[in-house]
Amino acid sequence: MSDLTHTTTLECWRGERGTYHLVTITGEAAEAITQAERLQRLEFGARRGFGSVKVMALVGETRWKTSVFPSKSGDWWLLIGKKVLHAEDLAEGDPLTVELELL
């Protein structure tokens, strides 16, 4: 298990099926997640759905089990659900710090 902290800005992506709030994880945190995904692939012989990595996420006082998803650029995306948005009073463009425990 590994603990990562990343400070970023809450983004909003509007698609055909709805609006999604997410953060992009870059830099050293993204590299650590990529290494963990590669080790999982070697250990289990296959990738998880969409190349995702399971994490325990913490934003403010809200903690939840979820997954991060790879982007083509090598960064990772963490979706922020409505429950977290409301509990932490977050809106698009807000700065936030995400703590991730790789599972």
C-alpha distance (Angstrom), angle and dihedral (degrees) to the residues before:
residue distance angle dihedral
M1 . . .
S2 3.74 . .
D3 3.79 134.2 .
L4 3.80 119.4 -142.4
T5 3.79 131.4 -179.8
H6 3.79 122.9 -160.4
T7 3.80 129.7 175.6
T8 3.79 115.2 -153.2
T9 3.80 144.9 134.0
L10 3.80 126.8 -84.6
E11 3.81 109.5 -111.8
C12 3.77 131.0 -163.2
W13 3.80 123.0 -143.6
R14 3.78 119.0 -168.8
G15 3.78 115.3 -157.2
E16 3.77 137.3 166.7
R17 3.80 92.2 -90.0
G18 3.79 98.4 45.2
T19 3.76 147.3 -65.4
Y20 3.79 120.5 -56.5
H21 3.78 129.4 -165.8
L22 3.78 115.9 -149.4
V23 3.76 146.3 153.0
T24 3.78 126.3 -133.3
I25 3.79 115.0 -133.1
T26 3.79 112.4 -150.1
G27 3.79 141.0 164.3
E28 3.80 122.8 22.2
A29 3.80 93.2 -7.8
A30 3.82 90.7 55.1
E31 3.81 90.9 48.0
A32 3.82 91.0 51.8
I33 3.82 91.3 51.0
T34 3.82 90.9 48.3
Q35 3.82 90.4 52.2
A36 3.82 90.8 49.3
E37 3.82 90.9 50.4
R38 3.81 91.2 50.8
L39 3.81 91.4 50.3
Q40 3.81 90.9 49.4
R41 3.80 90.3 50.4
L42 3.81 91.0 50.9
E43 3.80 92.3 46.5
F44 3.81 98.0 45.7
G45 3.81 100.1 26.9
A46 3.80 95.1 -128.6
R47 3.78 142.4 63.6
R48 3.77 123.7 -109.5
G49 3.80 117.2 -117.3
F50 3.81 111.1 -55.8
G51 3.84 88.5 -5.7
S52 3.80 90.5 -73.0
V53 3.80 126.9 165.6
K54 3.81 121.7 -146.0
V55 3.80 115.1 -122.4
M56 3.77 142.6 170.3
A57 3.81 104.6 -129.8
L58 3.79 129.5 -159.2
V59 3.81 125.5 -167.6
G60 3.79 114.4 171.9
E61 3.81 105.0 -43.1
T62 3.82 95.0 -25.5
R63 3.80 118.6 101.0
W64 3.80 126.1 -178.7
K65 3.80 142.0 161.5
T66 3.81 113.7 -114.7
S67 3.80 142.6 126.5
V68 3.79 135.9 -98.9
F69 3.79 119.5 -137.0
P70 3.82 129.4 -145.9
S71 3.79 123.0 -118.2
K72 3.79 123.4 -150.7
S73 3.82 89.3 -110.6
G74 3.82 92.9 62.0
D75 3.80 95.0 -103.6
W76 3.81 122.9 116.5
W77 3.81 130.8 -128.1
L78 3.78 126.9 -141.4
L79 3.80 115.8 -166.6
I80 3.80 114.5 -140.0
G81 3.79 111.3 -149.9
K82 3.78 128.7 -144.2
K83 3.81 92.7 -104.2
V84 3.82 90.3 58.5
L85 3.81 92.5 43.4
H86 3.81 91.2 53.7
A87 3.81 96.7 39.8
E88 3.82 92.2 51.4
D89 3.84 96.2 33.8
L90 3.81 92.6 -123.7
A91 3.80 130.1 167.2
E92 3.80 135.7 179.1
G93 3.81 111.1 -68.7
D94 3.81 95.3 24.1
P95 3.79 115.6 135.9
L96 3.80 114.5 -124.0
T97 3.76 142.3 169.3
V98 3.78 119.0 -130.2
E99 3.78 122.9 -161.0
L100 3.78 115.3 -160.3
E101 3.78 129.9 -167.5
L102 3.79 110.4 -164.4
L103 3.81 110.7 -135.1
